[in-house]
Amino acid sequence: MCAEWSKSAWRSRPRVQMPDYPDAAALAAVESKLASYPPLVFAGEARKLKAQLAEVAAGRAFLLQGGDCAESFAEFSADNIRDTFKVMLQMAVVLTFGAKVPVVKVGRMAGQFAKPRSAPTEVVGGREMASYRGDIVNGYEGTDAARIPDPERMLQAYLQSAATLNLLRAFSQGGYADITRIHSWTLDFTAGQPGYEQYHKLANSISEALEFVGAAGVNPQNAETLHRVDFYTSHEALLLEYEEALCRIDSTTGVPVAGSGHMIWIGDRTRHPDGAHVEFARGVQNPIGLKCGPSISDSDLLKLIDKLNPKNEAGRLTLIARFGAGAVGEHLPRLIRAVEREGRSVVWSCDPMHGNTIKSATGYKTRPFDRVLREVREFFAVHAAEGTIPGGVHFEMTGKDVTECTGGVRAVTDENLADRYHTFCDPRLNAAQALELAFLVAEMLHQRLLAQRAAV
């Protein structure tokens, strides 16, 4: 993006939340090997996503971003990828129905391995040891040896990401996402479960509508948009050695592209305007996400926008608000006003997960569903008051039947958390909770649409 930028320039900037590898030669060898591998995504795909996000910024589309808090090597399977993809398809259909606009589907998948931590050490089994920083860095096992950063893990993360992308491309482009298969996207374990009646009712309505347009001659054989979907991948660009190794020069434009994922984002802990992570992200052409927590100032936000989107390109920058239920009204309006005052083009998205993490009475880290929903409602309310566009939502969720977040129509309680608490890091919405939230967001989008029509 900038003539003076190089993919290794971040190495001269302050770095945070990154591991110190004890074996420099082993790290260099892994970086060299990764640099010889094909990129995981391609510049044309990133540009297509940017164009679709420009539609989101204009209010003509809506962004759905979701997936694992942190992908793991142990849970990697085709079934898990398929089931999360199914839930994303279900959520997208529901949101499309409410908003009456296309939904841009972006998974937290095929690269979401590294995690920032609040402290360099943690207590495991009564012993203090180095914090687990995601499978791409070190092991989850509670031993000192497992917690030593190992660069070889980057190679396994790459191979898992490549396999994940291969399957996602097959699902999204090979007919699995055909809208006429809407009933087949239902997960086996959800059959007859509370909360799914509404989805089946909507699916029946869509099927009837498809029968009508099919009779009129519109079908998946002659309308590609019914047969396939665009599905993109994203992750936090935290481990910059990995990101640099997969950075490539786009042969079409001559502009660098992050080959690790279609969209990368900068976390709330690493968004220092002069830091290493911002320095790397500013030079690649991919769409960039920026997490905005309560501590971000108006001036720092504008500095970051200047660095990450100096040409004010629509679709380039997504601001992902994460304040916590009850705090949105205190922080979001001032940020929106600063952005609007300067005439900056951004996508506003809501991450209602990270600001609502608590410790349950039973000792598990969890996120109450009602607090997640409250933050989304506050996000929409602020945008309605400011006359701006609530462009998307960003959820940590899974297609598995986990019990990690409390609440929802199936009423996961504190006592239920131990039943299927599988996450290695942060609690995720299960399939039922994610779909329930999609319906509630769809209702907010529908009310916004009605208000817009009434104002005309």
Phi, psi and omega in degrees: 000332183231137184298328184273003184272146169224154187291345178257003183297335180299336184293342179265003182255159177301131182243139178225158175060026178240147183284155170258110182281129183287338183246095184296324180293320179295321178297314181298322180294319179293317179300319179296320180293316179299321181296339179271349181280158175294151174294156180280327178230170187236155188301321180299323177294317179296320179294323179295318177297318180300319179296322179289325176291332173297324175294323176298314180301329180273357180085011181259007176202172182224140183263126171244113180239125183196161178152197186296149170296315176207121177294149181234157176288323186291326184267005183292122176198156178298323181296318180294319178296313180300314185292322176293321176299318178302313182296321178298320177296316178299313180299319181295320178298315180298315181292322177298319180297320181285317187271338184060031174223161177297149177250124177275120188257117182230119180271144166277074190212161175060043177157353184273072185251327185268142182229133172288152180231152183284342180214151181288341179231162175213162180261123179234120180059035179083002180242140176274132179210172180302142181293147172287126185243021180102151187297339179287345182251303183211180185267153179282338183302143185277055176232154179298322181296319181294332185274000176284126178302130184235112183296336179301336180296335177297325180292320178293322177297319178299311183296321178293320179295319179298317179294320179297314179297322179300316181289319179297320178295321179295316180296316188282331185249348188262008178109344180297327182271009177307127184298337178289349178263020188305325179289332182285349179282351179291133180285145184303317187286351182268355182303124178077003182282148176301144177097347182263352179301320182295321179293315181296325177295316178295317180299320178297318179297318179294319179299319179295319178295322179292326176297321180294309182292333175295321178295334178275000175101006178258118183210171182301339180286331181241005177226097186300330182293341176276340191263333185216165178226158170272129179225126186244163179244156180206160175196165174284125180278076187264318184267094191287336173299319178293315182296315180297318182297330182261002177287137182227164172264124180293120184292340181279317186250344185076011182258140180297149176223138173285112184276006184272340182185158182294319180232137173239152177230160179253130185282168181294335180272349186237015186269031179294127185305328180254015184274174185296320186291319177294321180300317179293311188294331185293340186264352181259155186274354181299156166300141183242137171255150179225115177286133182238106178260182185300335185277352183286135179265160178302316183293319178294322178299316180293324175298317181294319178298318178301319182285319188272337180217062186296335180268004180054047183279125179297135179088350181287320190235127174247122177266118186255102185282132179215090187249331187102143180302134180093348183247355183297316181296337180281329189246318188296317182302319182293325178289317178300315182296322178295317180294316181293321181300324181269359177068034182272141178266117179218161166262130175262122179234154183247120171256099182268012185268307194288336179270003185234030179272129179228170173258124183285168178298336179269004174094000180268143171287128184214174176225116180291132182303321183294329178286322176300312180296320181299318180295321178297316179300317179296321178301312179294321181295318180296316180296324176297319180292325183272350182072028181245179191256117171283101195275338184187177178227152186225107186242146165266115187208168182213156174277359180276156180273065183271164173236085184236327174252136182277157176092196185091172184297332178273000169053063171291126182255171176305321182290335180281343188304324183289345185298307183217061179266096191254347187294144175272350185222267184257153180290141183245151168293139173277179186300317181294317180294320180297317180291320177300317180295323178299318178296320180292321176293321179300322178294320177297318178295321180294318179296322177296318179298317178297320179295321178296318180294323180292333183279346183282000000 
